[in-house]
Amino acid sequence: MVHTNMYGMAVRKQNSTYSKNEKWISECDLTYAVQKISGRWKLQILSLLEDHTLRFSELKKEFPSITERMLILQLKALEQDGLIKRMIYAEVPLRVEYELTEMSTELRPILKQLSNWGSKSRG
């Protein structure tokens, strides 16, 4: 159940079933991992960066249907989660490159297995 505080903001009861389930789910390691890689474009971005360091413009070319704003949001989320590294070079024009972090390289075999499973499951 959701209540509002004196400012009209939603406040959930701490002992509600929803709050208890939310706490349990957030403590689950599997759920944590899936949340880090979930997103419309995150897996595709990680896949592209698997063997390359790419500039923003190169990533944009790979995804012609993604908006620039969405690509930026997905890259920022991956960077905040420590899965990619953003490097800025003080050149004219400014050069920005993205690469995988060591943490995300540990995902390579897992993502490969997940991709293989997806391929088999499609039939």
Biopython code that builds the backbone (N, CA, C, O; Angstrom):
import numpy as np
from Bio.PDB.StructureBuilder import StructureBuilder

atoms = [
    (1, "MET", "N", (0.839, -1.177, 0.000)),
    (1, "MET", "CA", (0.000, 0.000, 0.000)),
    (1, "MET", "C", (0.886, 1.242, 0.000)),
    (1, "MET", "O", (1.911, 1.294, 0.679)),
    (2, "VAL", "N", (0.475, 2.216, -0.759)),
    (2, "VAL", "CA", (1.259, 3.440, -0.865)),
    (2, "VAL", "C", (0.500, 4.579, -0.204)),
    (2, "VAL", "O", (-0.677, 4.806, -0.487)),
    (3, "HIS", "N", (1.183, 5.285, 0.673)),
    (3, "HIS", "CA", (0.626, 6.460, 1.338)),
    (3, "HIS", "C", (1.419, 7.674, 0.885)),
    (3, "HIS", "O", (2.486, 7.538, 0.286)),
    (4, "THR", "N", (0.903, 8.850, 1.170)),
    (4, "THR", "CA", (1.649, 10.059, 0.851)),
    (4, "THR", "C", (2.051, 10.754, 2.131)),
    (4, "THR", "O", (1.341, 10.697, 3.135)),
    (5, "ASN", "N", (3.194, 11.410, 2.085)),
    (5, "ASN", "CA", (3.638, 12.169, 3.246)),
    (5, "ASN", "C", (3.046, 13.575, 3.177)),
    (5, "ASN", "O", (2.216, 13.860, 2.313)),
    (6, "MET", "N", (3.466, 14.442, 4.074)),
    (6, "MET", "CA", (2.881, 15.787, 4.121)),
    (6, "MET", "C", (3.216, 16.622, 2.886)),
    (6, "MET", "O", (2.601, 17.665, 2.661)),
    (7, "TYR", "N", (4.189, 16.173, 2.080)),
    (7, "TYR", "CA", (4.549, 16.882, 0.856)),
    (7, "TYR", "C", (3.876, 16.280, -0.368)),
    (7, "TYR", "O", (4.108, 16.723, -1.493)),
    (8, "GLY", "N", (3.040, 15.267, -0.148)),
    (8, "GLY", "CA", (2.332, 14.618, -1.245)),
    (8, "GLY", "C", (3.162, 13.577, -1.984)),
    (8, "GLY", "O", (2.767, 13.092, -3.045)),
    (9, "MET", "N", (4.326, 13.236, -1.411)),
    (9, "MET", "CA", (5.185, 12.242, -2.047)),
    (9, "MET", "C", (4.781, 10.847, -1.582)),
    (9, "MET", "O", (4.390, 10.658, -0.430)),
    (10, "ALA", "N", (4.879, 9.875, -2.484)),
    (10, "ALA", "CA", (4.510, 8.500, -2.154)),
    (10, "ALA", "C", (5.485, 7.909, -1.136)),
    (10, "ALA", "O", (6.701, 8.049, -1.265)),
    (11, "VAL", "N", (4.931, 7.252, -0.133)),
    (11, "VAL", "CA", (5.721, 6.583, 0.886)),
    (11, "VAL", "C", (5.131, 5.195, 1.072)),
    (11, "VAL", "O", (3.935, 5.057, 1.329)),
    (12, "ARG", "N", (5.952, 4.176, 0.945)),
    (12, "ARG", "CA", (5.497, 2.803, 1.079)),
    (12, "ARG", "C", (5.706, 2.345, 2.519)),
    (12, "ARG", "O", (6.729, 2.662, 3.126)),
    (13, "LYS", "N", (4.756, 1.610, 3.066)),
    (13, "LYS", "CA", (4.903, 1.071, 4.416)),
    (13, "LYS", "C", (6.064, 0.093, 4.430)),
    (13, "LYS", "O", (6.183, -0.744, 3.536)),
    (14, "GLN", "N", (6.922, 0.191, 5.439)),
    (14, "GLN", "CA", (8.095, -0.676, 5.543)),
    (14, "GLN", "C", (7.724, -2.147, 5.735)),
    (14, "GLN", "O", (8.448, -3.040, 5.295)),
    (15, "ASN", "N", (6.593, -2.391, 6.394)),
    (15, "ASN", "CA", (6.225, -3.779, 6.660)),
    (15, "ASN", "C", (5.221, -4.337, 5.648)),
    (15, "ASN", "O", (4.653, -5.406, 5.871)),
    (16, "SER", "N", (4.997, -3.623, 4.538)),
    (16, "SER", "CA", (4.084, -4.125, 3.515)),
    (16, "SER", "C", (4.733, -5.298, 2.779)),
    (16, "SER", "O", (5.958, -5.422, 2.756)),
    (17, "THR", "N", (3.924, -6.140, 2.192)),
    (17, "THR", "CA", (4.432, -7.278, 1.427)),
    (17, "THR", "C", (5.324, -6.800, 0.290)),
    (17, "THR", "O", (6.369, -7.393, 0.023)),
    (18, "TYR", "N", (4.915, -5.733, -0.376)),
    (18, "TYR", "CA", (5.705, -5.196, -1.491)),
    (18, "TYR", "C", (7.096, -4.792, -1.013)),
    (18, "TYR", "O", (8.092, -5.125, -1.654)),
    (19, "SER", "N", (7.168, -4.081, 0.101)),
    (19, "SER", "CA", (8.461, -3.635, 0.631)),
    (19, "SER", "C", (9.323, -4.816, 1.036)),
    (19, "SER", "O", (10.529, -4.814, 0.791)),
    (20, "LYS", "N", (8.720, -5.828, 1.654)),
    (20, "LYS", "CA", (9.478, -7.021, 2.047)),
    (20, "LYS", "C", (10.006, -7.749, 0.822)),
    (20, "LYS", "O", (11.167, -8.159, 0.796)),
    (21, "ASN", "N", (9.162, -7.916, -0.197)),
    (21, "ASN", "CA", (9.598, -8.581, -1.427)),
    (21, "ASN", "C", (10.686, -7.776, -2.132)),
    (21, "ASN", "O", (11.656, -8.346, -2.633)),
    (22, "GLU", "N", (10.531, -6.465, -2.172)),
    (22, "GLU", "CA", (11.516, -5.594, -2.819)),
    (22, "GLU", "C", (12.876, -5.728, -2.137)),
    (22, "GLU", "O", (13.908, -5.785, -2.806)),
    (23, "LYS", "N", (12.875, -5.779, -0.805)),
    (23, "LYS", "CA", (14.116, -5.931, -0.044)),
    (23, "LYS", "C", (14.749, -7.290, -0.333)),
    (23, "LYS", "O", (15.960, -7.371, -0.539)),
    (24, "TRP", "N", (13.960, -8.348, -0.352)),
    (24, "TRP", "CA", (14.487, -9.689, -0.611)),
    (24, "TRP", "C", (15.066, -9.767, -2.014)),
    (24, "TRP", "O", (16.158, -10.301, -2.207)),
    (25, "ILE", "N", (14.350, -9.242, -2.986)),
    (25, "ILE", "CA", (14.807, -9.284, -4.381)),
    (25, "ILE", "C", (16.092, -8.495, -4.547)),
    (25, "ILE", "O", (16.996, -8.931, -5.260)),
    (26, "SER", "N", (16.190, -7.331, -3.894)),
    (26, "SER", "CA", (17.388, -6.502, -4.047)),
    (26, "SER", "C", (18.609, -7.141, -3.399)),
    (26, "SER", "O", (19.737, -6.776, -3.731)),
    (27, "GLU", "N", (18.415, -8.080, -2.490)),
    (27, "GLU", "CA", (19.534, -8.765, -1.849)),
    (27, "GLU", "C", (19.953, -10.028, -2.589)),
    (27, "GLU", "O", (20.957, -10.645, -2.233)),
    (28, "CYS", "N", (19.209, -10.419, -3.599)),
    (28, "CYS", "CA", (19.507, -11.612, -4.395)),
    (28, "CYS", "C", (20.636, -11.305, -5.376)),
    (28, "CYS", "O", (20.520, -10.381, -6.182)),
    (29, "ASP", "N", (21.725, -12.069, -5.315)),
    (29, "ASP", "CA", (22.879, -11.827, -6.177)),
    (29, "ASP", "C", (22.530, -11.953, -7.654)),
    (29, "ASP", "O", (23.007, -11.165, -8.471)),
    (30, "LEU", "N", (21.706, -12.930, -8.004)),
    (30, "LEU", "CA", (21.323, -13.128, -9.399)),
    (30, "LEU", "C", (20.536, -11.927, -9.919)),
    (30, "LEU", "O", (20.789, -11.437, -11.020)),
    (31, "THR", "N", (19.587, -11.465, -9.122)),
    (31, "THR", "CA", (18.796, -10.292, -9.510)),
    (31, "THR", "C", (19.690, -9.066, -9.649)),
    (31, "THR", "O", (19.528, -8.279, -10.582)),
    (32, "TYR", "N", (20.629, -8.903, -8.728)),
    (32, "TYR", "CA", (21.582, -7.790, -8.790)),
    (32, "TYR", "C", (22.344, -7.826, -10.113)),
    (32, "TYR", "O", (22.457, -6.811, -10.802)),
    (33, "ALA", "N", (22.867, -9.009, -10.463)),
    (33, "ALA", "CA", (23.641, -9.154, -11.694)),
    (33, "ALA", "C", (22.798, -8.854, -12.929)),
    (33, "ALA", "O", (23.246, -8.150, -13.834)),
    (34, "VAL", "N", (21.592, -9.379, -12.965)),
    (34, "VAL", "CA", (20.719, -9.171, -14.126)),
    (34, "VAL", "C", (20.349, -7.698, -14.255)),
    (34, "VAL", "O", (20.264, -7.181, -15.368)),
    (35, "GLN", "N", (20.128, -7.017, -13.137)),
    (35, "GLN", "CA", (19.806, -5.592, -13.190)),
    (35, "GLN", "C", (20.949, -4.778, -13.781)),
    (35, "GLN", "O", (20.707, -3.773, -14.449)),
    (36, "LYS", "N", (22.188, -5.193, -13.546)),
    (36, "LYS", "CA", (23.345, -4.452, -14.060)),
    (36, "LYS", "C", (23.459, -4.542, -15.581)),
    (36, "LYS", "O", (23.942, -3.609, -16.223)),
    (37, "ILE", "N", (23.016, -5.664, -16.159)),
    (37, "ILE", "CA", (23.152, -5.828, -17.609)),
    (37, "ILE", "C", (21.831, -5.671, -18.345)),
    (37, "ILE", "O", (21.791, -5.715, -19.575)),
    (38, "SER", "N", (20.750, -5.489, -17.596)),
    (38, "SER", "CA", (19.460, -5.345, -18.273)),
    (38, "SER", "C", (19.289, -3.919, -18.769)),
    (38, "SER", "O", (19.795, -2.966, -18.177)),
    (39, "GLY", "N", (18.586, -3.806, -19.833)),
    (39, "GLY", "CA", (18.376, -2.527, -20.492)),
    (39, "GLY", "C", (18.292, -2.810, -21.977)),
    (39, "GLY", "O", (18.855, -3.793, -22.457)),
    (40, "ARG", "N", (17.617, -1.986, -22.682)),
    (40, "ARG", "CA", (17.370, -2.252, -24.088)),
    (40, "ARG", "C", (18.639, -2.443, -24.901)),
    (40, "ARG", "O", (18.651, -3.256, -25.825)),
    (41, "TRP", "N", (19.713, -1.716, -24.586)),
    (41, "TRP", "CA", (20.913, -1.728, -25.435)),
    (41, "TRP", "C", (22.182, -2.179, -24.720)),
    (41, "TRP", "O", (23.221, -2.324, -25.363)),
    (42, "LYS", "N", (22.127, -2.402, -23.428)),
    (42, "LYS", "CA", (23.347, -2.679, -22.662)),
    (42, "LYS", "C", (24.105, -3.912, -23.154)),
    (42, "LYS", "O", (25.323, -3.863, -23.321)),
    (43, "LEU", "N", (23.402, -5.005, -23.384)),
    (43, "LEU", "CA", (24.083, -6.219, -23.832)),
    (43, "LEU", "C", (24.730, -6.036, -25.200)),
    (43, "LEU", "O", (25.828, -6.533, -25.448)),
    (44, "GLN", "N", (24.043, -5.322, -26.080)),
    (44, "GLN", "CA", (24.602, -5.083, -27.406)),
    (44, "GLN", "C", (25.844, -4.198, -27.324)),
    (44, "GLN", "O", (26.819, -4.422, -28.042)),
    (45, "ILE", "N", (25.807, -3.201, -26.454)),
    (45, "ILE", "CA", (26.964, -2.316, -26.270)),
    (45, "ILE", "C", (28.140, -3.116, -25.717)),
    (45, "ILE", "O", (29.260, -3.004, -26.215)),
    (46, "LEU", "N", (27.886, -3.919, -24.694)),
    (46, "LEU", "CA", (28.949, -4.738, -24.115)),
    (46, "LEU", "C", (29.532, -5.694, -25.159)),
    (46, "LEU", "O", (30.742, -5.918, -25.199)),
    (47, "SER", "N", (28.675, -6.244, -25.987)),
    (47, "SER", "CA", (29.122, -7.158, -27.037)),
    (47, "SER", "C", (30.026, -6.449, -28.039)),
    (47, "SER", "O", (31.054, -6.995, -28.439)),
    (48, "LEU", "N", (29.658, -5.254, -28.443)),
    (48, "LEU", "CA", (30.476, -4.489, -29.398)),
    (48, "LEU", "C", (31.836, -4.116, -28.820)),
    (48, "LEU", "O", (32.840, -4.090, -29.531)),
    (49, "LEU", "N", (31.855, -3.830, -27.533)),
    (49, "LEU", "CA", (33.102, -3.409, -26.891)),
    (49, "LEU", "C", (33.970, -4.597, -26.478)),
    (49, "LEU", "O", (35.066, -4.418, -25.949)),
    (50, "GLU", "N", (33.478, -5.795, -26.720)),
    (50, "GLU", "CA", (34.186, -6.995, -26.280)),
    (50, "GLU", "C", (35.624, -7.056, -26.804)),
    (50, "GLU", "O", (36.538, -7.414, -26.061)),
    (51, "ASP", "N", (35.822, -6.718, -28.049)),
    (51, "ASP", "CA", (37.158, -6.807, -28.650)),
    (51, "ASP", "C", (37.716, -5.468, -29.110)),
    (51, "ASP", "O", (38.802, -5.416, -29.688)),
    (52, "HIS", "N", (36.983, -4.379, -28.859)),
    (52, "HIS", "CA", (37.386, -3.077, -29.385)),
    (52, "HIS", "C", (37.179, -1.969, -28.357)),
    (52, "HIS", "O", (36.331, -2.060, -27.469)),
    (53, "THR", "N", (37.970, -0.942, -28.507)),
    (53, "THR", "CA", (37.691, 0.333, -27.872)),
    (53, "THR", "C", (37.022, 1.154, -28.960)),
    (53, "THR", "O", (37.553, 1.278, -30.063)),
    (54, "LEU", "N", (35.856, 1.715, -28.653)),
    (54, "LEU", "CA", (35.110, 2.444, -29.680)),
    (54, "LEU", "C", (34.789, 3.861, -29.228)),
    (54, "LEU", "O", (34.598, 4.139, -28.044)),
    (55, "ARG", "N", (34.738, 4.739, -30.214)),
    (55, "ARG", "CA", (34.317, 6.113, -29.966)),
    (55, "ARG", "C", (32.792, 6.168, -29.970)),
    (55, "ARG", "O", (32.128, 5.254, -30.458)),
    (56, "PHE", "N", (32.251, 7.245, -29.421)),
    (56, "PHE", "CA", (30.801, 7.418, -29.374)),
    (56, "PHE", "C", (30.208, 7.335, -30.774)),
    (56, "PHE", "O", (29.204, 6.655, -30.986)),
    (57, "SER", "N", (30.819, 8.019, -31.720)),
    (57, "SER", "CA", (30.292, 8.036, -33.096)),
    (57, "SER", "C", (30.284, 6.633, -33.704)),
    (57, "SER", "O", (29.384, 6.300, -34.475)),
    (58, "GLU", "N", (31.271, 5.815, -33.366)),
    (58, "GLU", "CA", (31.317, 4.446, -33.881)),
    (58, "GLU", "C", (30.196, 3.598, -33.279)),
    (58, "GLU", "O", (29.587, 2.778, -33.966)),
    (59, "LEU", "N", (29.935, 3.804, -32.003)),
    (59, "LEU", "CA", (28.823, 3.099, -31.358)),
    (59, "LEU", "C", (27.500, 3.531, -31.980)),
    (59, "LEU", "O", (26.625, 2.702, -32.231)),
    (60, "LYS", "N", (27.360, 4.813, -32.222)),
    (60, "LYS", "CA", (26.125, 5.345, -32.805)),
    (60, "LYS", "C", (25.884, 4.736, -34.188)),
    (60, "LYS", "O", (24.745, 4.417, -34.530)),
    (61, "LYS", "N", (26.926, 4.575, -34.973)),
    (61, "LYS", "CA", (26.790, 3.978, -36.310)),
    (61, "LYS", "C", (26.311, 2.535, -36.248)),
    (61, "LYS", "O", (25.591, 2.073, -37.133)),
    (62, "GLU", "N", (26.714, 1.828, -35.199)),
    (62, "GLU", "CA", (26.317, 0.430, -35.040)),
    (62, "GLU", "C", (24.832, 0.286, -34.704)),
    (62, "GLU", "O", (24.228, -0.755, -34.962)),
    (63, "PHE", "N", (24.257, 1.329, -34.130)),
    (63, "PHE", "CA", (22.851, 1.312, -33.720)),
    (63, "PHE", "C", (22.110, 2.478, -34.373)),
    (63, "PHE", "O", (21.791, 3.454, -33.694)),
    (64, "PRO", "N", (21.833, 2.401, -35.654)),
    (64, "PRO", "CA", (21.213, 3.546, -36.339)),
    (64, "PRO", "C", (19.819, 3.912, -35.819)),
    (64, "PRO", "O", (19.381, 5.052, -35.975)),
    (65, "SER", "N", (19.125, 2.960, -35.207)),
    (65, "SER", "CA", (17.766, 3.267, -34.747)),
    (65, "SER", "C", (17.712, 3.800, -33.313)),
    (65, "SER", "O", (16.651, 4.229, -32.858)),
    (66, "ILE", "N", (18.827, 3.778, -32.605)),
    (66, "ILE", "CA", (18.841, 4.292, -31.228)),
    (66, "ILE", "C", (19.004, 5.806, -31.258)),
    (66, "ILE", "O", (19.748, 6.340, -32.080)),
    (67, "THR", "N", (18.315, 6.486, -30.371)),
    (67, "THR", "CA", (18.497, 7.941, -30.296)),
    (67, "THR", "C", (19.813, 8.221, -29.574)),
    (67, "THR", "O", (20.298, 7.402, -28.793)),
    (68, "GLU", "N", (20.368, 9.370, -29.846)),
    (68, "GLU", "CA", (21.609, 9.765, -29.193)),
    (68, "GLU", "C", (21.419, 9.825, -27.675)),
    (68, "GLU", "O", (22.289, 9.412, -26.910)),
    (69, "ARG", "N", (20.285, 10.339, -27.266)),
    (69, "ARG", "CA", (19.980, 10.444, -25.829)),
    (69, "ARG", "C", (19.959, 9.062, -25.174)),
    (69, "ARG", "O", (20.521, 8.881, -24.094)),
    (70, "MET", "N", (19.312, 8.087, -25.823)),
    (70, "MET", "CA", (19.229, 6.742, -25.263)),
    (70, "MET", "C", (20.604, 6.098, -25.188)),
    (70, "MET", "O", (20.920, 5.435, -24.200)),
    (71, "LEU", "N", (21.423, 6.282, -26.209)),
    (71, "LEU", "CA", (22.773, 5.735, -26.188)),
    (71, "LEU", "C", (23.575, 6.341, -25.044)),
    (71, "LEU", "O", (24.281, 5.630, -24.329)),
    (72, "ILE", "N", (23.465, 7.639, -24.873)),
    (72, "ILE", "CA", (24.167, 8.317, -23.776)),
    (72, "ILE", "C", (23.705, 7.764, -22.427)),
    (72, "ILE", "O", (24.529, 7.498, -21.552)),
    (73, "LEU", "N", (22.399, 7.592, -22.255)),
    (73, "LEU", "CA", (21.869, 7.066, -20.993)),
    (73, "LEU", "C", (22.382, 5.655, -20.708)),
    (73, "LEU", "O", (22.763, 5.341, -19.580)),
    (74, "GLN", "N", (22.388, 4.809, -21.738)),
    (74, "GLN", "CA", (22.858, 3.442, -21.561)),
    (74, "GLN", "C", (24.357, 3.413, -21.247)),
    (74, "GLN", "O", (24.797, 2.637, -20.399)),
    (75, "LEU", "N", (25.138, 4.251, -21.924)),
    (75, "LEU", "CA", (26.573, 4.324, -21.660)),
    (75, "LEU", "C", (26.845, 4.832, -20.245)),
    (75, "LEU", "O", (27.722, 4.308, -19.558)),
    (76, "LYS", "N", (26.108, 5.837, -19.811)),
    (76, "LYS", "CA", (26.280, 6.369, -18.452)),
    (76, "LYS", "C", (25.954, 5.310, -17.414)),
    (76, "LYS", "O", (26.670, 5.170, -16.422)),
    (77, "ALA", "N", (24.874, 4.561, -17.633)),
    (77, "ALA", "CA", (24.490, 3.507, -16.690)),
    (77, "ALA", "C", (25.565, 2.423, -16.618)),
    (77, "ALA", "O", (25.912, 1.963, -15.530)),
    (78, "LEU", "N", (26.085, 2.021, -17.762)),
    (78, "LEU", "CA", (27.144, 1.013, -17.782)),
    (78, "LEU", "C", (28.408, 1.526, -17.097)),
    (78, "LEU", "O", (29.100, 0.775, -16.409)),
    (79, "GLU", "N", (28.699, 2.799, -17.290)),
    (79, "GLU", "CA", (29.873, 3.396, -16.647)),
    (79, "GLU", "C", (29.680, 3.474, -15.129)),
    (79, "GLU", "O", (30.590, 3.142, -14.369)),
    (80, "GLN", "N", (28.508, 3.906, -14.693)),
    (80, "GLN", "CA", (28.220, 3.994, -13.255)),
    (80, "GLN", "C", (28.281, 2.632, -12.579)),
    (80, "GLN", "O", (28.667, 2.523, -11.415)),
    (81, "ASP", "N", (27.898, 1.598, -13.313)),
    (81, "ASP", "CA", (27.917, 0.248, -12.765)),
    (81, "ASP", "C", (29.290, -0.403, -12.868)),
    (81, "ASP", "O", (29.470, -1.547, -12.450)),
    (82, "GLY", "N", (30.252, 0.319, -13.420)),
    (82, "GLY", "CA", (31.620, -0.175, -13.497)),
    (82, "GLY", "C", (31.858, -1.194, -14.596)),
    (82, "GLY", "O", (32.836, -1.940, -14.550)),
    (83, "LEU", "N", (30.969, -1.234, -15.589)),
    (83, "LEU", "CA", (31.108, -2.220, -16.664)),
    (83, "LEU", "C", (31.851, -1.686, -17.886)),
    (83, "LEU", "O", (32.405, -2.461, -18.666)),
    (84, "ILE", "N", (31.865, -0.365, -18.052)),
    (84, "ILE", "CA", (32.661, 0.232, -19.118)),
    (84, "ILE", "C", (33.445, 1.411, -18.567)),
    (84, "ILE", "O", (33.099, 1.991, -17.538)),
    (85, "LYS", "N", (34.496, 1.742, -19.271)),
    (85, "LYS", "CA", (35.343, 2.865, -18.898)),
    (85, "LYS", "C", (35.233, 3.910, -19.999)),
    (85, "LYS", "O", (35.309, 3.582, -21.183)),
    (86, "ARG", "N", (35.057, 5.150, -19.613)),
    (86, "ARG", "CA", (34.968, 6.268, -20.554)),
    (86, "ARG", "C", (36.256, 7.063, -20.467)),
    (86, "ARG", "O", (36.646, 7.523, -19.394)),
    (87, "MET", "N", (36.918, 7.221, -21.616)),
    (87, "MET", "CA", (38.169, 7.960, -21.645)),
    (87, "MET", "C", (38.005, 9.190, -22.524)),
    (87, "MET", "O", (37.552, 9.100, -23.665)),
    (88, "ILE", "N", (38.379, 10.336, -21.976)),
    (88, "ILE", "CA", (38.257, 11.601, -22.693)),
    (88, "ILE", "C", (39.663, 12.092, -23.021)),
    (88, "ILE", "O", (40.532, 12.167, -22.152)),
    (89, "TYR", "N", (39.866, 12.425, -24.291)),
    (89, "TYR", "CA", (41.158, 12.929, -24.742)),
    (89, "TYR", "C", (41.005, 14.409, -25.102)),
    (89, "TYR", "O", (40.128, 14.788, -25.878)),
    (90, "ALA", "N", (41.863, 15.218, -24.530)),
    (90, "ALA", "CA", (41.813, 16.665, -24.760)),
    (90, "ALA", "C", (42.388, 16.995, -26.128)),
    (90, "ALA", "O", (43.525, 17.449, -26.253)),
    (91, "GLU", "N", (41.588, 16.761, -27.130)),
    (91, "GLU", "CA", (41.967, 17.060, -28.506)),
    (91, "GLU", "C", (40.883, 17.926, -29.115)),
    (91, "GLU", "O", (39.802, 18.086, -28.548)),
    (92, "VAL", "N", (41.180, 18.467, -30.247)),
    (92, "VAL", "CA", (40.171, 19.231, -30.982)),
    (92, "VAL", "C", (39.948, 18.513, -32.298)),
    (92, "VAL", "O", (40.872, 18.432, -33.108)),
    (93, "PRO", "N", (38.766, 17.995, -32.539)),
    (93, "PRO", "CA", (37.627, 17.936, -31.623)),
    (93, "PRO", "C", (37.877, 16.932, -30.493)),
    (93, "PRO", "O", (38.731, 16.052, -30.597)),
    (94, "LEU", "N", (37.120, 17.089, -29.433)),
    (94, "LEU", "CA", (37.227, 16.231, -28.264)),
    (94, "LEU", "C", (37.001, 14.778, -28.673)),
    (94, "LEU", "O", (36.075, 14.479, -29.427)),
    (95, "ARG", "N", (37.842, 13.881, -28.180)),
    (95, "ARG", "CA", (37.702, 12.461, -28.502)),
    (95, "ARG", "C", (37.309, 11.713, -27.236)),
    (95, "ARG", "O", (37.971, 11.830, -26.204)),
    (96, "VAL", "N", (36.224, 10.942, -27.320)),
    (96, "VAL", "CA", (35.743, 10.141, -26.205)),
    (96, "VAL", "C", (35.675, 8.694, -26.664)),
    (96, "VAL", "O", (35.069, 8.386, -27.690)),
    (97, "GLU", "N", (36.301, 7.812, -25.900)),
    (97, "GLU", "CA", (36.303, 6.393, -26.236)),
    (97, "GLU", "C", (35.767, 5.581, -25.066)),
    (97, "GLU", "O", (35.838, 5.989, -23.907)),
    (98, "TYR", "N", (35.226, 4.417, -25.414)),
    (98, "TYR", "CA", (34.659, 3.518, -24.412)),
    (98, "TYR", "C", (35.302, 2.152, -24.555)),
    (98, "TYR", "O", (35.555, 1.681, -25.664)),
    (99, "GLU", "N", (35.564, 1.514, -23.405)),
    (99, "GLU", "CA", (36.097, 0.160, -23.402)),
    (99, "GLU", "C", (35.568, -0.590, -22.191)),
    (99, "GLU", "O", (35.077, 0.010, -21.234)),
    (100, "LEU", "N", (35.677, -1.898, -22.249)),
    (100, "LEU", "CA", (35.221, -2.719, -21.135)),
    (100, "LEU", "C", (36.176, -2.581, -19.960)),
    (100, "LEU", "O", (37.372, -2.350, -20.140)),
    (101, "THR", "N", (35.643, -2.724, -18.768)),
    (101, "THR", "CA", (36.469, -2.769, -17.568)),
    (101, "THR", "C", (36.814, -4.230, -17.285)),
    (101, "THR", "O", (36.268, -5.139, -17.909)),
    (102, "GLU", "N", (37.703, -4.435, -16.362)),
    (102, "GLU", "CA", (38.071, -5.805, -15.994)),
    (102, "GLU", "C", (36.854, -6.557, -15.461)),
    (102, "GLU", "O", (36.684, -7.746, -15.731)),
    (103, "MET", "N", (36.014, -5.860, -14.708)),
    (103, "MET", "CA", (34.815, -6.500, -14.170)),
    (103, "MET", "C", (33.920, -7.029, -15.296)),
    (103, "MET", "O", (33.384, -8.132, -15.194)),
    (104, "SER", "N", (33.760, -6.259, -16.350)),
    (104, "SER", "CA", (32.879, -6.702, -17.427)),
    (104, "SER", "C", (33.513, -7.778, -18.297)),
    (104, "SER", "O", (32.797, -8.559, -18.924)),
    (105, "THR", "N", (34.835, -7.833, -18.350)),
    (105, "THR", "CA", (35.461, -8.910, -19.119)),
    (105, "THR", "C", (35.187, -10.267, -18.461)),
    (105, "THR", "O", (35.205, -11.296, -19.137)),
    (106, "GLU", "N", (34.938, -10.272, -17.166)),
    (106, "GLU", "CA", (34.562, -11.508, -16.480)),
    (106, "GLU", "C", (33.204, -12.014, -16.958)),
    (106, "GLU", "O", (32.896, -13.197, -16.809)),
    (107, "LEU", "N", (32.399, -11.134, -17.527)),
    (107, "LEU", "CA", (31.077, -11.516, -18.032)),
    (107, "LEU", "C", (31.143, -12.209, -19.390)),
    (107, "LEU", "O", (30.174, -12.854, -19.789)),
    (108, "ARG", "N", (32.244, -12.094, -20.098)),
    (108, "ARG", "CA", (32.349, -12.617, -21.472)),
    (108, "ARG", "C", (31.836, -14.059, -21.613)),
    (108, "ARG", "O", (30.954, -14.309, -22.434)),
    (109, "PRO", "N", (32.366, -15.010, -20.836)),
    (109, "PRO", "CA", (31.890, -16.381, -21.027)),
    (109, "PRO", "C", (30.409, -16.551, -20.678)),
    (109, "PRO", "O", (29.710, -17.356, -21.292)),
    (110, "ILE", "N", (29.948, -15.805, -19.709)),
    (110, "ILE", "CA", (28.537, -15.884, -19.307)),
    (110, "ILE", "C", (27.647, -15.345, -20.417)),
    (110, "ILE", "O", (26.629, -15.952, -20.751)),
    (111, "LEU", "N", (28.028, -14.205, -20.989)),
    (111, "LEU", "CA", (27.236, -13.615, -22.070)),
    (111, "LEU", "C", (27.275, -14.485, -23.320)),
    (111, "LEU", "O", (26.289, -14.566, -24.052)),
    (112, "LYS", "N", (28.404, -15.134, -23.567)),
    (112, "LYS", "CA", (28.511, -16.048, -24.703)),
    (112, "LYS", "C", (27.551, -17.228, -24.516)),
    (112, "LYS", "O", (26.854, -17.621, -25.452)),
    (113, "GLN", "N", (27.521, -17.783, -23.313)),
    (113, "GLN", "CA", (26.603, -18.892, -23.025)),
    (113, "GLN", "C", (25.156, -18.439, -23.148)),
    (113, "GLN", "O", (24.316, -19.169, -23.674)),
    (114, "LEU", "N", (24.869, -17.258, -22.672)),
    (114, "LEU", "CA", (23.513, -16.720, -22.754)),
    (114, "LEU", "C", (23.110, -16.523, -24.213)),
    (114, "LEU", "O", (21.971, -16.805, -24.586)),
    (115, "SER", "N", (24.030, -16.046, -25.030)),
    (115, "SER", "CA", (23.770, -15.866, -26.451)),
    (115, "SER", "C", (23.526, -17.217, -27.133)),
    (115, "SER", "O", (22.605, -17.353, -27.938)),
    (116, "ASN", "N", (24.351, -18.206, -26.808)),
    (116, "ASN", "CA", (24.162, -19.546, -27.368)),
    (116, "ASN", "C", (22.814, -20.129, -26.968)),
    (116, "ASN", "O", (22.120, -20.737, -27.784)),
    (117, "TRP", "N", (22.454, -19.938, -25.713)),
    (117, "TRP", "CA", (21.155, -20.413, -25.236)),
    (117, "TRP", "C", (20.029, -19.733, -25.997)),
    (117, "TRP", "O", (19.065, -20.384, -26.399)),
    (118, "GLY", "N", (20.151, -18.414, -26.197)),
    (118, "GLY", "CA", (19.135, -17.675, -26.955)),
    (118, "GLY", "C", (19.004, -18.173, -28.375)),
    (118, "GLY", "O", (17.896, -18.287, -28.899)),
    (119, "SER", "N", (20.125, -18.469, -28.997)),
    (119, "SER", "CA", (20.125, -18.976, -30.368)),
    (119, "SER", "C", (19.425, -20.329, -30.446)),
    (119, "SER", "O", (18.628, -20.556, -31.356)),
    (120, "LYS", "N", (19.707, -21.222, -29.514)),
    (120, "LYS", "CA", (19.081, -22.543, -29.491)),
    (120, "LYS", "C", (17.589, -22.431, -29.190)),
    (120, "LYS", "O", (16.769, -23.132, -29.783)),
    (121, "SER", "N", (17.256, -21.548, -28.271)),
    (121, "SER", "CA", (15.857, -21.427, -27.836)),
    (121, "SER", "C", (14.946, -20.837, -28.897)),
    (121, "SER", "O", (13.744, -21.102, -28.904)),
    (122, "ARG", "N", (15.504, -20.045, -29.785)),
    (122, "ARG", "CA", (14.704, -19.449, -30.866)),
    (122, "ARG", "C", (14.216, -20.500, -31.850)),
    (122, "ARG", "O", (13.166, -20.352, -32.476)),
    (123, "GLY", "N", (14.993, -21.552, -31.971)),
    (123, "GLY", "CA", (14.619, -22.664, -32.840)),
    (123, "GLY", "C", (14.915, -22.499, -34.242)),
    (123, "GLY", "O", (14.631, -23.391, -35.042)),
]
sb = StructureBuilder()
sb.init_structure("model")
sb.init_model(0)
sb.init_chain("A")
sb.init_seg("    ")
for serial, (resi, resn, name, xyz) in enumerate(atoms, 1):
    if name == "N":
        sb.init_residue(resn, " ", resi, " ")
    sb.init_atom(name, np.array(xyz, "f"), 0.0, 1.0, " ", f" {name:<3s}", serial, name[0])
structure = sb.get_structure()
